Amino acid sequence: MKMKKYTADTMVEAMKKVRADFGDEAVILSSSVIKSKGFMGFFQKKSVEVVAGYDEPVAFPQEPARYNKPQQTFAGSEANSEIKKEMKEMRKLLQDMKQSSAYINLPESLTPLLSSLEQQELSEELIFKIGNELYTRMKDEKKDFNLEEQNEYARKILLDEFSALPFGGISFNRKYVNVLGPTGVGKTTTIAKIAARALLEDKKKVGFITTDTYRIAAIEQLRTYANLLQAPVEVVYNKEDFNEAIAKMKDIDVVFIDTAGRNYKESKYVDDIKNLIDFELDMESYLVLSVTSKEEDMKTIVDRFTSFPIGKFIFTKVDETHSVGPIFNLMKQYGKGVAYYTDGQEVPEDISEATLKKLIDLLLAGVNHA
């Protein structure tokens, strides 16, 4: 195996040098961050040191033809196994390098906080912003910050970043509350929690309309909640049914519309909602997402609903994950705030009206226990 050591300012530059010499078949044997001396940990010059290697193919003498096939099969199988193992290790190493790239040139004292934010799956963009602004403050004040001070400054940075977005629950300024979202996110239970609080705490007359006629269990679940709240419920199958249900709800203060939970990666199901619900009504709409879903899947769902007048997100199953960073990532990407988040199945207890402070508390609580 040929081996060579590379030094560069960043991992990206080091990897370019490796590929230039060895191509994509190179194996990273080791990597480390080295730094020059600095004053009080500041102004240190950091660089990356990588040792890479490359296995040159070995030429074997030709064997008689009758032995060639079994020999090649055995050698190929063994070599493939070894290559797969090395590639797996290399992918893991590259992933670790990518994760650290957001703060590779920042003081070591910030690493625990920023690494914990990575574990919370906060985006690299936001981690870099927090790390960079913290570093600037530390230089300005000519001092290092302990973890408590870092958390406090991180809180201020996030408050400033998202303060312009809307937060909080239903306004009661509009009669219809339309709740959208894919199957399995706990949409019906969430509607019941919001409706129960509207009835019990705000003394509003509530009613339900469901368009989820695909699942009998969903209709029965909503009927159960409606009976407990002594609220009317209407099941609609088409636009005519929807208009009739609206007419029946004329004396209700707040009408909650529970849409069908479908696989909204398929545009057909999105069109079905548009054809059924009259979005010109005095209505506010929310998109429900489960924090336990993959972030890319959540983004796909949001993209499907960009043509709808979505006011805020509702996030469910916060109690079932250790990573709430995607909440902030979606707020940042789509410019939408959060109305509620849920953390259990109990109705109406396990739901919180969202504020930016509460969401940041959730994030930093996860950081401090990482």
C-alpha positions in Angstrom: 0.0 0.0 0.0 1.3 3.5 -0.9 0.8 6.0 1.9 1.1 9.8 2.0 0.5 12.5 4.6 -1.4 15.7 3.7 -1.7 19.0 5.6 -4.3 21.6 4.6 -6.3 24.4 6.2 -9.6 22.5 5.8 -10.7 18.9 5.4 -12.2 19.8 2.0 -8.8 21.0 0.8 -7.1 17.9 2.2 -9.5 15.6 0.5 -8.9 17.4 -2.9 -5.2 16.7 -2.5 -5.9 13.0 -1.7 -8.2 12.6 -4.7 -5.6 14.3 -7.0 -3.0 11.7 -6.0 -4.9 8.5 -5.4 -8.4 9.1 -7.0 -11.6 7.9 -5.5 -10.1 4.5 -4.5 -8.1 6.2 -1.7 -8.5 4.9 1.9 -8.2 7.5 4.7 -6.0 5.8 7.4 -6.1 8.6 10.0 -7.1 12.3 10.4 -6.5 14.9 13.0 -6.7 18.6 13.7 -3.3 20.3 14.5 -2.9 23.8 15.8 -0.2 26.3 16.5 0.1 28.1 19.8 -2.0 31.1 20.5 -2.9 33.5 23.3 -5.5 32.1 25.8 -6.8 29.7 23.2 -7.5 32.4 20.7 -6.0 33.2 17.3 -4.7 29.7 17.0 -4.0 28.5 13.5 -5.8 25.2 13.0 -5.1 22.8 10.1 -6.0 19.3 9.2 -3.6 16.4 8.9 -4.7 13.4 6.9 -2.8 10.1 6.1 -4.2 8.4 3.0 -3.3 5.2 1.3 -3.9 3.3 -1.9 -3.6 -0.4 -2.7 -2.0 -1.0 -6.1 -3.5 -3.9 -8.0 -1.2 -7.0 -7.9 -0.6 -8.8 -11.1 -0.6 -12.6 -10.8 0.9 -15.0 -13.3 -1.5 -16.8 -15.6 -2.7 -20.2 -14.4 -4.0 -23.0 -16.6 -7.5 -22.2 -17.8 -9.1 -25.0 -15.8 -8.1 -23.3 -12.6 -8.8 -19.7 -13.5 -12.5 -19.6 -12.8 -12.5 -21.0 -9.2 -9.4 -19.1 -8.3 -10.9 -15.8 -9.5 -14.2 -16.4 -7.8 -12.5 -17.0 -4.4 -10.1 -14.1 -4.7 -12.9 -11.8 -5.9 -15.2 -12.7 -3.1 -12.5 -12.1 -0.5 -11.3 -8.9 -2.0 -14.9 -7.5 -2.3 -15.5 -8.3 1.3 -12.4 -6.3 2.3 -13.2 -3.5 0.0 -16.8 -3.2 1.4 -15.4 -3.1 4.9 -12.9 -0.3 4.0 -15.5 1.7 2.2 -17.9 1.5 5.2 -15.1 2.7 7.5 -14.3 5.5 5.0 -17.9 6.6 4.7 -18.2 6.8 8.5 -14.9 8.8 8.7 -16.1 11.2 5.9 -19.4 11.7 7.8 -17.5 12.5 11.0 -15.4 15.0 9.0 -18.5 16.6 7.5 -20.1 16.9 10.9 -17.1 18.7 12.4 -16.6 21.1 9.4 -19.0 23.6 10.9 -16.7 24.4 13.7 -13.3 23.0 12.7 -11.7 26.6 12.8 -13.3 27.7 16.1 -11.9 27.5 19.6 -11.8 24.1 21.2 -13.9 25.4 24.2 -16.9 25.7 21.9 -16.7 22.1 20.7 -18.9 20.5 23.4 -21.8 22.9 22.7 -21.6 22.8 18.9 -21.1 19.0 18.9 -24.2 18.7 21.1 -26.2 20.9 18.6 -25.1 18.5 15.9 -26.5 15.6 17.9 -29.7 17.6 18.1 -29.6 17.6 14.3 -29.5 21.3 14.0 -28.5 22.4 10.5 -24.8 23.1 9.8 -25.8 26.7 8.8 -27.3 27.4 12.2 -24.5 25.7 14.1 -22.0 27.8 12.2 -23.9 31.0 12.9 -24.0 30.2 16.6 -20.3 29.2 16.7 -19.1 32.2 14.7 -21.1 34.7 16.7 -20.0 33.2 20.0 -16.3 33.3 18.8 -16.8 37.0 17.8 -18.2 37.8 21.2 -15.3 36.0 22.9 -12.8 37.9 20.9 -14.5 41.2 21.6 -14.7 40.5 25.4 -11.2 39.0 25.4 -12.3 36.0 27.5 -13.4 32.4 27.2 -17.0 31.5 28.0 -18.1 28.6 30.2 -20.9 26.3 29.0 -23.6 28.3 30.9 -22.5 31.5 29.2 -22.3 29.8 25.9 -25.9 28.5 26.3 -27.1 32.0 27.2 -25.5 33.6 24.2 -26.8 30.7 21.9 -30.3 31.4 23.3 -29.9 35.1 22.3 -28.7 34.3 18.9 -31.6 31.9 18.2 -34.1 34.4 19.7 -32.8 37.0 17.3 -32.8 34.6 14.3 -36.4 33.5 14.7 -38.1 36.4 16.5 -39.9 37.6 13.3 -41.8 34.3 12.9 -45.3 33.8 14.3 -45.8 31.5 17.3 -48.8 30.4 19.4 -52.0 28.6 19.0 -55.3 29.3 17.2 -56.4 32.9 17.3 -60.2 32.5 17.6 -60.4 35.3 15.0 -61.4 32.8 12.4 -64.2 30.2 12.6 -62.6 27.3 10.7 -59.3 25.6 11.8 -58.1 23.3 9.0 -55.5 20.7 10.1 -53.4 19.1 7.3 -50.8 16.4 7.5 -49.7 12.9 6.4 -50.8 9.6 7.9 -49.4 8.5 11.2 -48.5 11.9 12.7 -51.3 12.0 15.3 -53.4 14.6 13.6 -56.8 13.5 15.0 -55.6 13.3 18.6 -53.9 16.7 18.2 -57.2 18.2 16.9 -59.0 16.8 20.0 -56.4 18.3 22.3 -56.8 21.8 20.8 -60.6 21.5 20.7 -60.8 20.4 24.3 -58.7 23.4 25.5 -60.9 25.7 23.4 -64.0 24.3 25.1 -62.7 24.0 28.6 -60.4 27.0 28.9 -61.8 29.5 26.4 -65.5 28.4 26.7 -66.0 28.1 23.0 -68.6 26.0 21.2 -66.6 23.5 19.1 -67.5 21.2 16.2 -65.8 18.8 13.9 -65.8 18.0 10.2 -63.8 15.1 9.0 -62.8 14.3 5.4 -60.9 11.2 6.4 -63.3 8.7 4.9 -60.6 6.3 4.0 -60.2 4.9 7.5 -63.2 3.9 9.5 -61.1 3.8 12.7 -60.2 7.5 12.2 -63.9 8.5 12.0 -64.7 6.5 15.1 -61.8 8.0 16.9 -63.0 11.5 16.2 -66.6 10.6 17.1 -65.3 9.4 20.5 -63.6 12.7 21.2 -66.6 14.6 19.9 -69.0 12.7 22.3 -66.7 13.4 25.2 -66.8 17.1 24.4 -70.5 17.0 23.5 -69.6 18.5 20.1 -71.2 17.8 16.7 -69.2 16.0 14.1 -69.9 15.7 10.3 -68.4 13.3 7.9 -68.0 14.6 4.3 -67.3 12.6 1.2 -67.5 15.3 -1.5 -67.8 19.1 -2.0 -71.6 19.0 -1.6 -71.3 17.2 1.8 -68.7 19.8 2.9 -71.0 22.7 2.1 -73.9 21.0 4.0 -71.7 20.4 7.0 -70.7 24.1 7.0 -74.3 25.1 7.0 -75.0 22.8 10.0 -72.2 24.4 11.9 -73.5 28.0 11.6 -74.0 28.4 15.4 -70.5 26.9 16.3 -67.7 29.2 17.4 -64.8 27.1 16.2 -65.0 24.3 13.6 -62.1 21.9 13.4 -61.6 20.2 10.0 -59.7 16.9 10.1 -58.4 16.1 6.7 -57.5 12.6 5.5 -54.1 11.2 6.4 -52.6 10.0 3.2 -49.2 9.6 1.6 -48.8 13.2 0.4 -45.7 12.4 -1.6 -48.3 11.7 -4.3 -49.7 14.9 -5.7 -53.1 13.2 -6.4 -54.0 13.2 -2.7 -53.0 16.9 -2.4 -55.4 17.7 -5.3 -58.2 15.8 -3.5 -58.0 18.2 -0.6 -58.1 21.2 -2.9 -61.2 19.8 -4.6 -63.0 19.1 -1.3 -62.3 22.0 1.1 -63.2 25.6 0.4 -60.1 27.5 1.4 -61.8 30.8 0.7 -63.7 30.4 4.0 -62.8 32.3 7.2 -60.1 29.8 7.8 -56.6 29.3 9.3 -54.6 26.2 8.3 -51.9 24.3 10.0 -49.5 21.5 8.9 -48.9 18.7 11.3 -45.5 16.9 11.2 -44.0 14.3 13.4 -40.5 15.1 14.8 -39.7 11.4 14.7 -39.9 11.5 10.9 -36.7 12.0 8.8 -36.1 15.7 8.1 -36.0 15.1 4.3 -39.4 13.4 4.4 -40.8 16.3 6.4 -39.4 18.7 3.8 -41.0 16.7 1.0 -44.4 17.0 2.8 -44.0 20.7 3.3 -43.1 21.2 -0.4 -46.3 19.4 -1.4 -48.3 21.9 0.6 -46.6 25.1 -0.5 -49.7 26.0 -2.6 -51.9 25.9 0.6 -52.3 28.9 3.0 -50.3 27.2 5.8 -49.9 29.6 8.7 -47.8 27.6 11.1 -46.5 24.1 11.8 -47.7 21.8 14.6 -45.0 19.2 15.7 -46.0 16.0 17.3 -44.2 13.2 19.2 -41.6 15.5 20.8 -41.4 13.0 23.7 -40.4 10.2 21.3 -37.2 11.9 20.0 -33.9 13.2 21.4 -33.4 15.5 18.4 -35.6 18.7 18.1 -33.1 20.5 15.8 -35.2 19.8 12.7 -38.0 22.0 14.1 -35.6 25.0 13.8 -34.3 23.8 10.4 -37.8 23.8 8.9 -38.7 27.1 10.5 -35.5 28.6 8.9 -36.0 27.0 5.5 -39.8 27.8 5.1 -40.1 30.9 7.2 -43.0 29.5 9.3 -43.5 29.5 13.0 -45.0 26.9 15.3 -48.5 26.8 16.8 -48.3 23.8 19.1 -46.1 20.8 19.9 -47.3 17.6 21.5 -45.4 15.3 23.9 -47.8 12.4 24.7 -51.2 10.8 24.0 -53.2 12.2 26.9 -56.1 14.5 25.9 -56.0 17.4 26.5 -52.9 17.5 28.7 -50.0 16.5 26.4 -49.9 19.6 24.2 -48.2 22.9 24.6 -48.9 26.2 22.9 -45.6 27.0 21.2 -43.4 30.0 22.0 -39.9 30.6 20.7 -38.6 30.5 24.2 -40.1 27.1 24.9 -38.7 25.7 21.7 -35.2 27.0 22.5 -35.5 25.6 26.0 -36.3 22.1 24.4 -33.2 22.4 22.2 -30.8 23.5 24.9 -32.3 21.0 27.4 -31.3 18.3 24.9 -27.8 19.9 24.5 -27.2 20.0 28.2 -28.1 16.3 28.6 -26.2 15.1 25.6 
